[in-house]
Amino acid sequence: MDSSVRLPYYATDVPFPLPTEAEIENAPNISPEYGGRRVVQVGCHYVVKFGKGVNLVEGENMLFVQEMTKVPVPRVYALYSNSQTCKNYIVMEHIAGETLAKLWASLTCAEKESIVELRQLPSPGYYGSIGKRCLLDEIFWTRHAEATINGPFTTEAALNEAMARKYTYDGRPRYRADFYRQCLPHIFCGHKPTFTHGDCQRKNIMIRNDPQRTTASNRALELVILDWEKSGWYPSYWEYCLAVCALRWDDDWGLWIEKILDPFISEVSWLQMLRLELWS
């Protein structure tokens, strides 16, 4: 199953009346504003991501993951747009806890082992956002719609060509793009479409104690994964490579990524080079 959600979307089992737009506008930010979007907390029940720069596909991704996997994500209660202000709204569950980034140093090895459980979903036969739409990673962004760069793509070869084409689209020399066309088919090949979070960093993983499983001798942890705005069907190497590209190498987090995600050692340096050139 891979389909988009009919919008506007409103859940039927909300824990409290949904906040009004006035309440949302007046609520305090819980993260810095950027790119025409805000993230605010409204009361003790809701977090709302909203603004002209918000893409409702993020909420659709969360609903898809919630329905199709056991990966914990915040409950989505509403997805809608205001046609007058051109703002989009994602109303979701407030998760009380700390980010994995804050707690990492205090966790035991056993607790680190329990952090993430990932499941592979059946491939839909394309590379793109759910509902067979364009990919949202910045590598595939163009000012105007360019299907050969934005996607979706039916083959990995077409996705590779998109990255080479993006190089000349941004005004860079065609000889470098031709070099990529020569090399990428040997590096990026045989990777099936895999549903990918797209930003697997500790700042996007919330941790809270699970009182139902905690005992006197063992602290049970429950995780909730946030920030699904770039998610979609990417090549199977994408998640691991982006996680490595984001490392700061100031603790042992880099040594645990291979335990959490399938490693793709050969692909890392190539994707890192492409990201630096195509998105910097």
Order of alpha helices (4+ residues) and beta strands (2+ residues): beta-alpha-beta-beta-alpha-beta-beta-beta-alpha-alpha-alpha-alpha-alpha-beta-beta-beta-beta-alpha-alpha-alpha
